[in-house]
Amino acid sequence: MILSTQFMTMLAMVLGGFYLGIILDTFRRASSHWKNSVFLTYFMEISFWLSQTLFLFYILYRVNAGELRFYVFVACLLGFATYQALAASSYKKMLEHMIQIALSIYRFFAKVIHALFVTPVVFVFSLFFSAIAYTIQVLFIILVTIGKIIFAPFKWVIMLIYRLLPEIIKKYLHKIAGFYSTMKNICKKWLKYIKFKRR
């Protein structure tokens, strides 16, 4: 290996180690999103180190056809140590700042989309269902009114027949009505009790 190739190899590996420090801090910052899943944590760690190893080896292959020497590892370690000593703190701050900017942009567009699309759709649907509910309520009132008008003569005839009945039959009908009312109240209490038990 000629001297210029060795120099390019060392320079590439120093930059590769520097890059590895940057991408490692970025990966560690993102790892909080999957740290609660053991399987996903192992999968992401293995995928990260495998992909970065292949990437660094590809750089090495482009520079010196993939020849591994001891100084290659030393140069890579030097680049990583340089990053940790000189740039790690500044990069972490810049990364947090960039994340906050990205989140602000995302929130802004989310609010714009919500205001332009979601809110009008929700308003239209609520207006539509309110109109349907109001129409049903009006129709119900109309039907009840018509029913009262239709059944009013029958009610008057029944009341007239009831007044003409003997007192014994009236008392008997009162007893039947009282029994029906009692059974109705008992059924209501049992239904309320069953509903309460289900909760």
C-alpha positions as CSV (number, residue, x, y, z in Angstrom):
1,M,0.0,0.0,0.0
2,I,1.5,3.3,-1.1
3,L,1.9,6.2,1.3
4,S,-0.8,8.4,-0.2
5,T,-3.3,5.5,0.1
6,Q,-2.3,4.9,3.7
7,F,-2.8,8.6,4.4
8,M,-6.2,8.6,2.7
9,T,-7.1,5.5,4.7
10,M,-6.2,7.1,8.0
11,L,-8.0,10.3,7.2
12,A,-11.1,8.4,6.1
13,M,-11.1,6.3,9.2
14,V,-10.6,9.3,11.5
15,L,-13.6,11.0,9.8
16,G,-15.5,7.6,10.0
17,G,-14.8,7.5,13.8
18,F,-16.0,11.1,14.1
19,Y,-19.1,10.2,12.1
20,L,-19.7,7.2,14.3
21,G,-19.7,9.4,17.4
22,I,-22.4,11.7,15.8
23,I,-24.6,8.8,14.6
24,L,-24.2,7.0,17.9
25,D,-25.4,10.1,19.9
26,T,-28.3,10.5,17.4
27,F,-29.2,6.8,17.8
28,R,-29.1,7.1,21.6
29,R,-31.3,10.1,21.5
30,A,-33.9,8.3,19.5
31,S,-33.7,5.0,21.5
32,S,-36.0,6.4,24.2
33,H,-38.9,5.7,21.8
34,W,-38.4,1.9,21.9
35,K,-36.6,1.3,25.2
36,N,-39.8,-0.2,26.8
37,S,-39.7,-3.1,24.3
38,V,-36.9,-5.6,24.9
39,F,-37.3,-7.2,21.5
40,L,-37.3,-3.9,19.6
41,T,-34.3,-2.7,21.7
42,Y,-32.2,-5.7,20.8
43,F,-33.3,-5.5,17.1
44,M,-32.5,-1.8,16.8
45,E,-29.1,-2.2,18.5
46,I,-28.1,-5.1,16.3
47,S,-29.3,-3.3,13.2
48,F,-27.5,-0.1,14.1
49,W,-24.1,-1.7,14.8
50,L,-24.4,-4.0,11.8
51,S,-25.3,-1.1,9.4
52,Q,-22.6,1.2,10.7
53,T,-19.9,-1.5,10.5
54,L,-20.9,-2.2,6.9
55,F,-20.9,1.5,6.1
56,L,-17.4,2.0,7.6
57,F,-16.1,-1.1,5.8
58,Y,-17.6,0.3,2.5
59,I,-15.7,3.5,3.0
60,L,-12.5,1.5,3.7
61,Y,-13.2,-0.6,0.6
62,R,-13.5,2.6,-1.5
63,V,-10.3,4.0,-0.2
64,N,-7.9,1.0,-0.1
65,A,-10.0,-2.0,-1.5
66,G,-10.9,-3.2,2.0
67,E,-7.4,-3.9,3.5
68,L,-7.7,-4.0,7.3
69,R,-4.6,-2.9,9.2
70,F,-4.1,-2.1,12.9
71,Y,-3.8,1.6,12.3
72,V,-7.3,1.5,10.7
73,F,-8.8,0.7,14.1
74,V,-6.5,3.2,15.8
75,A,-7.6,6.0,13.3
76,C,-11.2,5.1,13.8
77,L,-10.8,5.2,17.6
78,L,-9.0,8.5,17.3
79,G,-11.8,10.1,15.3
80,F,-14.4,8.8,17.8
81,A,-12.3,10.2,20.7
82,T,-11.9,13.5,18.9
83,Y,-15.6,13.8,18.6
84,Q,-16.2,13.0,22.2
85,A,-13.6,15.5,23.4
86,L,-14.3,18.4,21.1
87,A,-17.8,18.2,19.5
88,A,-20.1,15.8,21.5
89,S,-21.5,18.5,23.9
90,S,-22.1,21.0,21.1
91,Y,-23.7,18.4,18.8
92,K,-26.0,17.2,21.5
93,K,-27.2,20.7,22.1
94,M,-27.6,21.3,18.4
95,L,-29.5,18.0,18.0
96,E,-31.9,19.0,20.8
97,H,-32.4,22.4,19.2
98,M,-33.1,20.7,15.8
99,I,-35.6,18.3,17.4
100,Q,-37.4,21.2,19.0
101,I,-37.5,23.1,15.7
102,A,-38.8,19.9,13.9
103,L,-41.5,19.5,16.6
104,S,-42.5,23.1,16.3
105,I,-42.9,22.8,12.6
106,Y,-44.8,19.5,13.0
107,R,-47.2,21.1,15.6
108,F,-47.7,24.1,13.3
109,F,-48.7,22.0,10.3
110,A,-50.8,19.8,12.5
111,K,-52.7,22.8,13.7
112,V,-53.1,24.2,10.2
113,I,-54.4,20.8,8.9
114,H,-56.7,20.5,11.9
115,A,-58.0,24.1,11.3
116,L,-58.4,23.7,7.5
117,F,-59.7,20.1,7.3
118,V,-60.6,18.5,10.6
119,T,-62.6,21.3,12.2
120,P,-64.8,22.0,9.1
121,V,-65.5,18.3,8.6
122,V,-66.5,17.9,12.3
123,F,-68.6,21.1,12.1
124,V,-70.4,19.9,9.0
125,F,-71.1,16.4,10.5
126,S,-72.3,17.9,13.8
127,L,-74.5,20.3,11.9
128,F,-75.9,17.4,9.8
129,F,-76.6,15.2,12.8
130,S,-78.1,18.2,14.7
131,A,-80.4,18.8,11.7
132,I,-81.4,15.1,11.6
133,A,-82.1,15.1,15.4
134,Y,-84.1,18.3,15.2
135,T,-86.1,16.8,12.2
136,I,-86.8,13.6,14.1
137,Q,-87.9,15.6,17.2
138,V,-90.3,17.8,15.1
139,L,-91.7,14.7,13.4
140,F,-92.2,13.0,16.7
141,I,-94.1,16.1,18.1
142,I,-96.2,16.1,15.0
143,L,-97.0,12.4,15.2
144,V,-97.9,12.7,18.9
145,T,-100.1,15.7,18.2
146,I,-101.9,13.8,15.3
147,G,-102.2,10.7,17.5
148,K,-103.8,12.8,20.2
149,I,-106.2,14.4,17.7
150,I,-107.1,10.9,16.2
151,F,-107.6,9.2,19.6
152,A,-109.4,12.1,21.3
153,P,-112.9,10.9,20.2
154,F,-112.1,7.4,21.3
155,K,-111.0,8.7,24.7
156,W,-114.2,10.7,25.0
157,V,-116.3,7.7,24.2
158,I,-114.4,5.5,26.7
159,M,-114.7,8.2,29.4
160,L,-118.5,8.4,28.6
161,I,-118.9,4.6,28.8
162,Y,-116.9,4.5,32.0
163,R,-119.2,7.1,33.6
164,L,-122.2,5.0,32.7
165,L,-120.7,1.8,34.2
166,P,-122.0,0.6,37.6
167,E,-119.9,1.4,40.7
168,I,-119.0,-2.3,41.2
169,I,-117.4,-2.5,37.7
170,K,-115.7,0.8,38.3
171,K,-114.2,-0.5,41.6
172,Y,-113.1,-3.7,39.8
173,L,-111.4,-1.6,37.0
174,H,-109.7,0.5,39.7
175,K,-108.3,-2.7,41.3
176,I,-107.0,-3.9,37.9
177,A,-105.4,-0.5,37.2
178,G,-103.8,-0.5,40.7
179,F,-102.5,-4.0,40.1
180,Y,-101.1,-3.0,36.7
181,S,-99.4,0.1,38.2
182,T,-97.9,-2.0,41.0
183,M,-96.5,-4.6,38.5
184,K,-95.2,-1.8,36.3
185,N,-93.3,-0.2,39.3
186,I,-91.9,-3.5,40.3
187,C,-90.6,-4.2,36.8
188,K,-89.0,-0.7,36.6
189,K,-87.2,-1.4,40.0
190,W,-85.9,-4.8,38.8
191,L,-84.7,-3.3,35.5
192,K,-82.8,-0.5,37.4
193,Y,-81.4,-3.1,39.8
194,I,-80.1,-5.3,36.9
195,K,-78.6,-2.3,35.1
196,F,-76.8,-1.3,38.3
197,K,-75.4,-4.8,38.8
198,R,-74.0,-4.9,35.3
199,R,-72.0,-1.7,35.9
